[in-house]
């Protein structure tokens, strides 16, 4: 798992996408917002008209996303913890 602030990720986005495609989950932080780069599933197994709720349930079941939804402040706490670790490293 890799965690990067957007400004760190921009110059190496291609490499991060390759890592995500290989199965590594990459988290990107932008202030209090967090997103994950994860491999996309092939479109041939997706049914037409797949709604957002079903897509989210399938992603959660795939093990590629956190098992529980993010709560308010989770991304901010993770970002602060990551910055503290990097400052101490």
Helices and strands as residue ranges (DSSP letters): E 2-5, H 6-10, H 13-21, E 26-30, E 33-37, G 43-45, H 52-61, H 74-88
